[in-house]
Amino acid sequence: MPEKYVKTLLLTVILGLSAIASFNWFFNPYELFEPPRIQGVNVEKKEARNRRMYKAYAVVEGTYDALILGSSRALALDPLHEGFRGLNAYNLALSWGSTYEAYRYLEHAFNSSSKKIKTVILQISCCDGFGKSTYKGFNESRLVNKPGKIYSFDRLFTYLNDLVPALISIDALRASRDVFKHNKIIKHLIHNHKIQWHKERVRKAGGHRQMFNDLMSVMHPRKEHVNKVISAGYFGSILHFSHKHDIELIVYLSPFHARYEELYRYKSNGNMSDSWKRSLILHNESIAKKLNRTPYKIWGFTGYNSVTTEPIPGPGDTESTMKWYWEGSHITSDAANLVLDRILNYQHKNRNIPIDFGTLLNSSAIQYNLDKDRENRIKYQKQFPGEVAEIQRYLDARLNID
């Protein structure tokens, strides 16, 4: 009797684990497997979990010749954008991604891809530091360090360690469930030919104003983050790597909303990022000069322009939706398309790029750009005195915290 009970129990456990593994294999939330792809069921991924893991495997032996690198602020950039003009692009941006991680994933993609990487778009944010920092989920052993050396003991061991939890774990089960739900939503939106998801996301968050306030409390700038001169760090490493391998590198500064820009400028006595931008330009131009190369283009979308000064719905308004922003740090796909239109020099027949959205940053134009930005800031303060007053009240309330 006990023997029969044990066999039944073992069989039940084996069948249960097999069912879980099959479920996770089919929905494939981490993109580690190759199950049948069924539109509206398992094709669209929510990309909420273990992005560092599955993106490391996704580019191995891939056919990508263009990459998008950066933090979550670059996730809205569409690799299928027409401006890539035939290049097969992949969005390799990572939530909370650092410049070091961008550099390592660039090396990894270059070393493991079956095609030459021709174009790289690198997103950075004002006042970023370029030191060696990583976020949870990052693992050096997943990355290919030398061209063609895809298979190694360390990578195989790491893959097996990733494989088991991806098939049999509570996290994988939850991620598969999210894929299923996400595809149902996408299928519904496509079927009804309307985008309600944007509105629903804002409504659940309590409205755009609440989303902006939540971000302000999370990303409140500390004294050490403002008005600092930076070392080249891993930004310089990316510049050197791109020059060495004849990669067209395009750098752009994320378009923070003017409200968040004001927060930084108040904190730094009006000089939010002047020295930071000058340092960035200096590193780009000095490294190019040393290597006898042309400096890469750096596009600035920060400051006060017709996109970044978009009005924010009032408190309690959960129905209105903004065209360009989710909150002060993350832009919508509409704004992301404008960014790509500008930096890829592409003119879409149904999109007009605002003339003041996107300026080239170099040593000959930086003073003019900074002066123009100060003028536009004064205009913003006059047009939106309520926003300015609210930020001042917020900072006053934090005086005893920092």
Rosetta blueprint (number, residue, H / E / L):
1 M L
2 P H
3 E H
4 K H
5 Y H
6 V H
7 K H
8 T H
9 L H
10 L H
11 L H
12 T H
13 V H
14 I H
15 L H
16 G H
17 L H
18 S H
19 A H
20 I H
21 A H
22 S H
23 F H
24 N H
25 W H
26 F H
27 F H
28 N L
29 P L
30 Y L
31 E L
32 L L
33 F L
34 E L
35 P L
36 P L
37 R L
38 I L
39 Q L
40 G L
41 V L
42 N L
43 V L
44 E L
45 K L
46 K L
47 E L
48 A L
49 R L
50 N L
51 R H
52 R H
53 M H
54 Y H
55 K H
56 A H
57 Y H
58 A H
59 V L
60 V L
61 E L
62 G L
63 T L
64 Y L
65 D L
66 A E
67 L E
68 I E
69 L E
70 G L
71 S L
72 S H
73 R H
74 A H
75 L L
76 A L
77 L L
78 D L
79 P L
80 L L
81 H L
82 E H
83 G H
84 F H
85 R L
86 G L
87 L L
88 N L
89 A E
90 Y E
91 N E
92 L L
93 A L
94 L L
95 S L
96 W L
97 G L
98 S L
99 T H
100 Y H
101 E H
102 A H
103 Y H
104 R H
105 Y H
106 L H
107 E H
108 H H
109 A H
110 F H
111 N H
112 S H
113 S L
114 S L
115 K L
116 K L
117 I L
118 K L
119 T E
120 V E
121 I E
122 L E
123 Q E
124 I E
125 S L
126 C L
127 C L
128 D L
129 G L
130 F L
131 G L
132 K L
133 S L
134 T L
135 Y L
136 K L
137 G L
138 F L
139 N L
140 E H
141 S H
142 R H
143 L L
144 V L
145 N L
146 K L
147 P L
148 G L
149 K L
150 I L
151 Y L
152 S L
153 F H
154 D H
155 R H
156 L H
157 F H
158 T H
159 Y H
160 L H
161 N H
162 D H
163 L H
164 V H
165 P H
166 A H
167 L H
168 I L
169 S L
170 I H
171 D H
172 A H
173 L H
174 R H
175 A H
176 S H
177 R H
178 D H
179 V H
180 F H
181 K H
182 H H
183 N H
184 K H
185 I H
186 I H
187 K H
188 H H
189 L H
190 I H
191 H H
192 N H
193 H L
194 K L
195 I L
196 Q L
197 W H
198 H H
199 K H
200 E H
201 R H
202 V H
203 R H
204 K H
205 A H
206 G L
207 G L
208 H H
209 R H
210 Q H
211 M H
212 F H
213 N H
214 D H
215 L H
216 M H
217 S H
218 V H
219 M L
220 H L
221 P L
222 R L
223 K H
224 E H
225 H H
226 V L
227 N L
228 K L
229 V L
230 I L
231 S L
232 A L
233 G H
234 Y H
235 F H
236 G H
237 S H
238 I H
239 L H
240 H H
241 F H
242 S H
243 H H
244 K H
245 H L
246 D L
247 I L
248 E E
249 L E
250 I E
251 V E
252 Y E
253 L E
254 S L
255 P L
256 F L
257 H L
258 A H
259 R H
260 Y H
261 E H
262 E H
263 L H
264 Y H
265 R H
266 Y H
267 K H
268 S L
269 N L
270 G L
271 N L
272 M L
273 S L
274 D H
275 S H
276 W H
277 K H
278 R H
279 S H
280 L H
281 I H
282 L H
283 H H
284 N H
285 E H
286 S H
287 I H
288 A H
289 K H
290 K H
291 L L
292 N L
293 R L
294 T L
295 P L
296 Y L
297 K E
298 I E
299 W E
300 G E
301 F L
302 T L
303 G L
304 Y L
305 N L
306 S L
307 V L
308 T L
309 T L
310 E L
311 P L
312 I L
313 P L
314 G L
315 P L
316 G L
317 D L
318 T L
319 E L
320 S L
321 T L
322 M L
323 K L
324 W L
325 Y E
326 W L
327 E L
328 G L
329 S L
330 H L
331 I E
332 T L
333 S H
334 D H
335 A H
336 A H
337 N H
338 L H
339 V H
340 L H
341 D H
342 R H
343 I H
344 L L
345 N L
346 Y L
347 Q L
348 H L
349 K L
350 N L
351 R L
352 N L
353 I L
354 P L
355 I L
356 D L
357 F L
358 G L
359 T E
360 L E
361 L L
362 N L
363 S L
364 S L
365 A L
366 I H
367 Q H
368 Y H
369 N H
370 L H
371 D H
372 K H
373 D H
374 R H
375 E H
376 N H
377 R H
378 I H
379 K H
380 Y H
381 Q H
382 K H
383 Q H
384 F L
385 P H
386 G H
387 E H
388 V H
389 A H
390 E H
391 I H
392 Q H
393 R H
394 Y H
395 L H
396 D H
397 A H
398 R L
399 L L
400 N L
401 I L
402 D L
